[in-house]
Amino acid sequence: MINDTELANDISFALSTAISDIRECECCCNISIDTFCEICESPIRDKNIITVISDVRDLIALENATDYNGVYHILGGLISPLNNIGPEKLTVKKLLERVENNDEPVTEIIIATNHSIEGDATALYLAGILKPKNIKVSRIALGLPVGGDLDYADQITIMRSIAGRTEL
């Protein structure tokens, strides 16, 4: 049986190792123990499609919920003028360099930021600087969640759900 001191030492060692070994992927800004993360290194990933997300939690959510086979770019936050966060505090410059210097031509950028004021501002900013590069820029859909009831949805969600409808 492990005593409290041994357990504390094990936890301390694990935390110290994590702090010293974890770094940022030089390509997408994901967390990694190597220079490049597993997603960027994967030969089966489509490097022509980049999904731009706010943080690592978004990557985990997308990986768990989809069969997406492209790669990612983590911004490290969202544009928020009220919090003094502009594009220069995010990894936007690195994204542009990646698009311009990618081994394979980038054919699409999917902007998967939250549908909030900050997420929408970030998406509009990115679309504005990426569209002149003749790359398809798309945005994740929004609307009612599966199992959601109309009578509990706010007016903007309902309005956007109707506007973004798809043909059956």
Residue frames as qw, qx, qy, qz and C-alpha x, y, z in Angstrom:
[[0.000, 0.890, 0.456, 0.000, 0.00, 0.00, 0.00],
 [0.395, 0.454, -0.020, 0.798, 1.30, 3.46, -0.89],
 [0.310, -0.605, -0.469, 0.564, 1.55, 5.90, 1.98],
 [0.148, 0.944, 0.255, -0.146, 0.75, 9.61, 1.72],
 [0.251, -0.752, 0.387, 0.471, 4.39, 10.63, 1.33],
 [0.437, -0.037, 0.768, 0.467, 4.98, 8.21, -1.54],
 [0.326, 0.705, 0.618, 0.122, 1.80, 9.35, -3.26],
 [0.011, -0.954, -0.033, 0.298, 2.77, 13.00, -2.85],
 [0.342, -0.536, 0.576, 0.513, 6.22, 12.26, -4.28],
 [0.443, 0.262, 0.779, 0.359, 4.71, 10.39, -7.25],
 [0.228, 0.872, 0.434, -0.012, 2.33, 13.26, -8.01],
 [0.174, -0.874, 0.199, 0.408, 5.13, 15.81, -7.64],
 [0.422, -0.270, 0.696, 0.514, 7.35, 13.84, -10.03],
 [0.400, 0.520, 0.712, 0.250, 4.53, 13.49, -12.57],
 [0.106, 0.955, 0.233, -0.147, 3.81, 17.25, -12.49],
 [0.273, -0.748, 0.393, 0.460, 7.47, 18.17, -12.73],
 [0.458, -0.012, 0.759, 0.463, 7.97, 15.81, -15.68],
 [0.334, 0.728, 0.587, 0.115, 4.89, 17.18, -17.44],
 [0.022, -0.956, -0.011, 0.293, 6.10, 20.76, -17.01],
 [0.288, -0.621, 0.555, 0.473, 9.56, 19.98, -18.37],
 [0.406, 0.025, 0.831, 0.379, 8.50, 17.65, -21.21],
 [0.351, 0.712, 0.609, 0.014, 5.39, 19.29, -22.65],
 [0.181, -0.322, 0.233, 0.900, 5.91, 21.94, -25.30],
 [0.521, 0.621, 0.189, -0.554, 4.01, 23.62, -28.10],
 [0.732, 0.319, 0.514, 0.313, 3.90, 21.99, -31.52],
 [0.241, -0.399, 0.263, 0.845, 5.95, 24.20, -33.86],
 [0.039, 0.227, 0.702, 0.673, 3.37, 23.81, -36.60],
 [0.308, -0.566, -0.606, -0.466, -0.12, 24.03, -35.07],
 [0.147, -0.477, 0.388, -0.775, 0.53, 25.18, -31.46],
 [0.852, -0.335, -0.309, -0.257, -1.02, 22.01, -29.99],
 [0.513, -0.671, 0.519, -0.132, 0.55, 20.52, -26.88],
 [0.874, 0.355, -0.331, 0.018, 3.22, 17.96, -27.64],
 [0.742, -0.575, 0.266, 0.220, 6.17, 16.13, -26.18],
 [0.679, 0.085, 0.402, 0.608, 8.03, 16.37, -29.49],
 [0.118, -0.213, 0.221, 0.945, 8.78, 19.24, -31.87],
 [0.437, -0.044, -0.425, -0.792, 5.59, 18.40, -33.78],
 [0.621, -0.072, 0.534, -0.569, 2.39, 16.88, -32.39],
 [0.454, 0.067, 0.884, 0.086, 0.97, 13.50, -33.43],
 [0.511, 0.706, 0.431, -0.234, -1.67, 15.14, -35.63],
 [0.251, 0.863, -0.296, -0.323, 0.83, 17.22, -37.61],
 [0.174, -0.486, 0.833, 0.199, 3.16, 14.21, -37.95],
 [0.676, 0.206, 0.681, -0.193, 0.40, 11.83, -39.08],
 [0.110, -0.175, 0.695, 0.688, 0.82, 10.73, -42.72],
 [0.079, 0.464, 0.858, 0.208, -2.93, 10.06, -43.05],
 [0.018, 0.733, 0.374, -0.568, -4.00, 13.63, -42.20],
 [0.444, 0.693, 0.377, 0.424, -5.03, 15.95, -45.04],
 [0.432, -0.376, -0.097, 0.814, -2.61, 18.87, -44.72],
 [0.106, 0.327, 0.438, 0.830, -4.60, 20.85, -47.32],
 [0.407, -0.690, -0.395, -0.450, -7.43, 21.54, -44.85],
 [0.300, 0.085, -0.573, 0.758, -6.72, 23.47, -41.66],
 [0.395, -0.743, -0.497, -0.213, -9.33, 23.97, -38.95],
 [0.174, 0.416, -0.347, 0.822, -8.62, 27.06, -36.87],
 [0.591, -0.605, -0.532, -0.047, -9.65, 26.77, -33.23],
 [0.245, -0.885, 0.135, -0.372, -9.28, 28.82, -30.08],
 [0.304, -0.635, 0.662, -0.258, -7.56, 26.34, -27.76],
 [0.125, 0.243, -0.961, -0.033, -6.57, 22.72, -27.13],
 [0.406, 0.203, 0.745, -0.489, -9.95, 21.91, -25.54],
 [0.626, 0.521, -0.020, -0.580, -11.61, 22.66, -28.89],
 [0.368, 0.453, -0.777, -0.235, -9.22, 20.25, -30.62],
 [0.120, -0.055, 0.954, -0.271, -10.10, 17.50, -28.15],
 [0.530, 0.380, 0.472, -0.594, -13.84, 18.14, -28.63],
 [0.595, 0.558, -0.299, -0.495, -13.55, 18.02, -32.44],
 [0.234, 0.374, -0.894, -0.076, -11.39, 14.91, -32.40],
 [0.226, 0.065, 0.897, -0.375, -13.84, 13.11, -30.11],
 [0.494, 0.476, 0.453, -0.569, -16.97, 14.16, -32.00],
 [0.606, 0.675, -0.132, -0.400, -16.01, 13.94, -35.68],
 [0.887, 0.084, 0.334, 0.307, -14.21, 11.91, -38.30],
 [0.222, 0.955, -0.160, -0.112, -12.34, 15.05, -39.37],
 [0.915, 0.022, 0.148, 0.375, -9.14, 14.11, -41.16],
 [0.367, 0.815, -0.093, 0.439, -7.50, 17.50, -41.67],
 [0.556, -0.029, -0.432, 0.710, -5.12, 19.34, -39.39],
 [0.278, -0.869, -0.399, 0.093, -5.57, 22.16, -36.88],
 [0.351, 0.403, -0.208, 0.819, -4.21, 25.55, -35.94],
 [0.439, -0.669, -0.536, 0.268, -4.66, 26.73, -32.36],
 [0.140, 0.808, 0.071, 0.568, -4.95, 30.50, -31.95],
 [0.437, -0.062, -0.555, 0.705, -4.40, 30.57, -28.21],
 [0.046, 0.476, 0.472, -0.740, -7.54, 32.60, -27.57],
 [0.282, 0.705, 0.588, 0.279, -9.95, 34.91, -29.36],
 [0.181, 0.354, 0.042, 0.916, -9.86, 38.56, -30.35],
 [0.356, -0.737, -0.565, 0.110, -11.33, 40.53, -27.45],
 [0.240, 0.603, -0.061, 0.759, -10.75, 44.29, -27.54],
 [0.527, -0.746, -0.037, -0.404, -12.37, 44.71, -24.12],
 [0.865, -0.461, 0.118, 0.160, -9.69, 42.42, -22.67],
 [0.005, 0.848, -0.452, -0.276, -6.89, 44.00, -24.74],
 [0.629, -0.092, 0.730, 0.251, -6.48, 40.87, -26.87],
 [0.497, 0.685, -0.193, -0.496, -5.83, 41.70, -30.49],
 [0.925, 0.361, -0.116, -0.034, -4.62, 39.50, -33.36],
 [0.347, 0.689, -0.557, 0.308, -1.01, 40.21, -32.40],
 [0.416, -0.452, 0.662, -0.429, -1.51, 38.35, -29.11],
 [0.907, 0.113, 0.333, -0.231, -2.76, 35.25, -30.94],
 [0.550, -0.247, 0.669, 0.434, -0.96, 32.91, -33.35],
 [0.582, 0.739, 0.232, -0.246, -2.44, 34.61, -36.42],
 [0.177, 0.807, -0.501, -0.257, 0.97, 35.50, -37.86],
 [0.333, -0.300, 0.891, 0.075, 2.06, 31.88, -37.49],
 [0.631, 0.434, 0.620, -0.171, -1.12, 30.76, -39.30],
 [0.471, 0.839, -0.072, -0.263, -0.40, 33.10, -42.21],
 [0.021, -0.658, 0.731, 0.179, 3.19, 31.86, -42.43],
 [0.511, -0.023, 0.858, -0.058, 1.91, 28.30, -42.37],
 [0.636, 0.630, 0.383, -0.228, -0.56, 28.97, -45.19],
 [0.368, 0.862, -0.279, -0.209, 2.11, 30.66, -47.32],
 [0.078, 0.628, -0.774, -0.020, 4.89, 28.14, -46.63],
 [0.829, -0.073, 0.471, -0.294, 2.95, 24.87, -46.39],
 [0.303, -0.259, 0.834, 0.381, 4.54, 21.92, -48.22],
 [0.158, 0.431, 0.829, 0.320, 1.16, 21.21, -49.79],
 [0.108, -0.285, -0.151, -0.940, -1.13, 24.06, -50.91],
 [0.158, 0.288, 0.722, -0.609, -3.85, 24.84, -48.37],
 [0.072, -0.322, -0.698, -0.635, -7.21, 24.53, -50.10],
 [0.430, -0.678, -0.406, -0.437, -9.54, 25.32, -47.22],
 [0.108, 0.165, -0.608, 0.769, -9.48, 26.99, -43.83],
 [0.468, -0.581, -0.619, -0.245, -12.37, 26.02, -41.55],
 [0.033, -0.408, 0.405, -0.818, -12.88, 28.57, -38.81],
 [0.608, -0.399, -0.681, -0.081, -14.24, 26.74, -35.78],
 [0.081, 0.153, -0.478, 0.861, -14.36, 29.47, -33.17],
 [0.030, 0.470, 0.789, -0.394, -17.28, 29.72, -30.76],
 [0.013, 0.622, 0.487, 0.613, -20.35, 31.62, -31.88],
 [0.355, -0.731, -0.353, 0.464, -19.87, 34.47, -29.42],
 [0.161, 0.979, -0.023, -0.121, -18.96, 38.11, -29.93],
 [0.299, -0.709, 0.579, 0.270, -15.26, 37.28, -29.60],
 [0.612, 0.033, 0.755, 0.233, -15.52, 34.14, -31.74],
 [0.504, 0.754, 0.416, 0.069, -17.43, 35.96, -34.48],
 [0.031, 0.958, -0.216, -0.187, -14.98, 38.89, -34.41],
 [0.445, -0.481, 0.697, 0.290, -12.06, 36.48, -34.71],
 [0.621, 0.322, 0.690, 0.183, -13.75, 34.60, -37.56],
 [0.378, 0.901, 0.211, -0.024, -14.46, 37.80, -39.49],
 [0.150, -0.858, 0.424, 0.248, -10.91, 39.04, -38.99],
 [0.530, -0.246, 0.762, 0.280, -9.42, 35.74, -40.20],
 [0.589, 0.567, 0.567, 0.103, -11.76, 35.58, -43.18],
 [0.214, 0.965, 0.005, -0.151, -10.73, 39.09, -44.15],
 [0.142, -0.764, 0.582, 0.241, -7.02, 38.31, -44.18],
 [0.531, -0.117, 0.822, 0.168, -7.32, 34.80, -45.70],
 [0.629, 0.618, 0.446, -0.154, -9.77, 35.36, -48.56],
 [0.310, 0.866, -0.284, -0.270, -7.31, 37.47, -50.62],
 [0.245, -0.495, 0.817, 0.167, -5.03, 34.41, -50.64],
 [0.646, 0.211, -0.501, -0.537, -7.53, 32.54, -52.84],
 [0.127, 0.029, -0.962, 0.241, -8.25, 29.94, -50.19],
 [0.503, -0.497, -0.553, -0.441, -11.74, 28.68, -49.43],
 [0.001, 0.169, -0.622, 0.764, -12.66, 30.01, -45.99],
 [0.536, -0.432, -0.600, -0.408, -15.61, 28.39, -44.24],
 [0.262, -0.376, 0.505, -0.731, -17.17, 28.62, -40.79],
 [0.066, -0.158, -0.973, 0.153, -18.67, 25.86, -38.70],
 [0.331, -0.504, -0.543, -0.585, -22.45, 25.79, -38.70],
 [0.068, -0.031, 0.628, -0.774, -24.53, 26.89, -35.80],
 [0.553, -0.267, -0.422, -0.666, -28.04, 26.25, -34.67],
 [0.764, -0.420, 0.155, -0.465, -30.02, 24.05, -32.39],
 [0.102, -0.423, 0.896, -0.086, -28.22, 21.21, -30.64],
 [0.500, -0.089, -0.816, -0.275, -29.40, 17.65, -31.15],
 [0.399, -0.432, -0.772, 0.242, -32.23, 17.07, -28.71],
 [0.074, -0.157, -0.244, 0.954, -32.69, 20.80, -28.15],
 [0.141, 0.683, 0.713, -0.068, -36.19, 22.25, -28.00],
 [0.217, 0.559, 0.281, 0.749, -37.20, 25.33, -29.96],
 [0.365, -0.842, -0.278, -0.283, -39.03, 26.78, -27.00],
 [0.684, -0.632, -0.009, 0.366, -35.76, 26.88, -25.00],
 [0.630, 0.181, 0.219, 0.723, -33.61, 28.40, -27.76],
 [0.084, -0.625, -0.106, 0.768, -32.82, 32.09, -27.93],
 [0.530, 0.766, 0.197, -0.306, -33.98, 34.21, -30.88],
 [0.153, 0.761, -0.545, -0.317, -30.54, 34.53, -32.47],
 [0.328, -0.209, 0.916, 0.098, -29.99, 30.76, -32.43],
 [0.558, 0.492, 0.646, -0.170, -33.38, 30.17, -34.03],
 [0.390, 0.849, -0.066, -0.350, -32.77, 32.89, -36.63],
 [0.027, 0.642, -0.719, -0.264, -29.36, 31.47, -37.54],
 [0.479, 0.019, 0.877, -0.027, -30.77, 27.94, -37.64],
 [0.580, 0.665, 0.419, -0.217, -33.35, 29.00, -40.20],
 [0.283, 0.866, -0.295, -0.288, -30.83, 31.01, -42.23],
 [0.032, -0.558, 0.817, 0.145, -28.32, 28.11, -42.26],
 [0.829, 0.100, 0.449, -0.319, -30.82, 25.41, -43.13],
 [0.068, -0.341, 0.827, 0.441, -29.85, 22.65, -45.56],
 [0.699, 0.165, -0.306, -0.625, -31.92, 20.89, -48.19],
 [0.618, -0.171, 0.738, -0.208, -33.16, 17.37, -47.45]]
